[in-house]
Amino acid sequence: MTQTIKVTDLPDFDMAEYLKTDEDIANYLTLVLEENDAAELTHALGMIARARGMTEMARASGLTREALYKALRPTSHPRFDTIAKVCAALGVKLVAQPIHHT
């Protein structure tokens, strides 16, 4: 007998719960950057900031909590300097690599 499971009965997935180490964060950001999707990068930085604690991230980045929440919401388009401040506060850097065409 097959049991039917409703999607609404499944637990919510929260990526922030899985970002426990600096290596987890760097690997996650690397995967997101490979997608070349600015909205996804903003979302990922928001997830990571939540995992680290928004108050701590705001303090470390020099932004207010409100500005951080606003900049990292899914529909926002943060300026590069905001992304750079958040990355610095996270202790990560964005790296450019050549694209190898085959």
C-alpha positions as CSV (number, residue, x, y, z in Angstrom):
1,M,0.0,0.0,0.0
2,T,1.4,3.4,-1.0
3,Q,1.0,6.3,1.4
4,T,0.2,9.7,-0.1
5,I,2.0,12.7,1.4
6,K,0.8,16.2,0.8
7,V,3.4,18.8,0.0
8,T,1.8,21.0,2.7
9,D,2.6,18.3,5.3
10,L,6.3,18.4,4.5
11,P,8.6,20.4,6.8
12,D,9.8,23.8,5.6
13,F,13.4,23.8,4.3
14,D,15.6,26.5,5.8
15,M,19.1,26.7,4.3
16,A,20.2,28.9,7.2
17,E,20.1,25.8,9.4
18,Y,22.8,24.1,7.3
19,L,25.3,26.9,7.2
20,K,27.2,26.1,10.3
21,T,30.9,26.6,9.3
22,D,32.9,29.0,7.2
23,E,33.4,26.2,4.7
24,D,29.7,25.6,4.4
25,I,29.2,29.3,3.7
26,A,32.0,29.4,1.1
27,N,30.7,26.3,-0.7
28,Y,27.2,27.6,-0.8
29,L,28.2,31.0,-2.1
30,T,30.4,29.3,-4.8
31,L,27.5,27.3,-6.0
32,V,25.2,30.3,-6.1
33,L,27.8,32.4,-7.9
34,E,28.1,29.8,-10.6
35,E,24.4,30.3,-11.4
36,N,25.1,34.0,-12.4
37,D,21.8,35.1,-10.9
38,A,21.9,38.3,-9.0
39,A,18.6,37.7,-7.2
40,E,19.9,34.3,-6.0
41,L,23.1,35.8,-4.7
42,T,21.1,38.4,-2.7
43,H,18.9,35.6,-1.4
44,A,21.9,33.5,-0.4
45,L,23.6,36.4,1.4
46,G,20.3,36.9,3.3
47,M,20.3,33.2,4.3
48,I,23.9,33.4,5.4
49,A,23.3,36.6,7.3
50,R,20.3,35.0,9.1
51,A,22.5,31.9,9.9
52,R,25.1,34.2,11.5
53,G,22.6,36.5,13.2
54,M,21.4,39.7,11.6
55,T,22.3,41.9,14.5
56,E,25.9,40.6,14.4
57,M,26.0,41.0,10.6
58,A,24.7,44.5,10.8
59,R,27.3,45.5,13.3
60,A,30.2,43.8,11.4
61,S,29.1,45.3,8.1
62,G,28.5,48.9,9.4
63,L,24.9,48.7,8.2
64,T,21.8,49.1,10.4
65,R,19.7,45.9,10.8
66,E,16.9,47.6,8.9
67,A,19.1,48.4,6.0
68,L,20.5,44.9,6.0
69,Y,17.1,43.3,5.9
70,K,16.0,45.7,3.2
71,A,19.1,45.1,1.1
72,L,18.9,41.3,1.4
73,R,15.2,40.7,0.8
74,P,14.4,38.6,-2.3
75,T,13.1,41.5,-4.4
76,S,15.9,44.0,-3.7
77,H,18.7,45.0,-5.9
78,P,21.6,45.9,-3.5
79,R,24.5,48.0,-4.7
80,F,27.8,46.4,-5.1
81,D,29.3,48.2,-2.1
82,T,26.5,46.7,0.1
83,I,27.3,43.2,-1.1
84,A,31.0,43.9,-0.5
85,K,30.3,45.0,3.1
86,V,28.2,41.9,3.7
87,C,30.9,39.6,2.2
88,A,33.6,41.3,4.3
89,A,31.4,40.9,7.5
90,L,31.0,37.2,6.6
91,G,34.8,36.8,6.1
92,V,34.4,35.8,2.4
93,K,35.6,37.3,-0.8
94,L,34.2,37.1,-4.3
95,V,36.7,35.7,-6.8
96,A,36.8,36.0,-10.5
97,Q,37.9,33.0,-12.5
98,P,38.3,32.6,-16.3
99,I,35.6,30.7,-18.1
100,H,37.0,27.7,-19.9
101,H,35.3,27.1,-23.2
102,T,35.5,23.6,-24.5
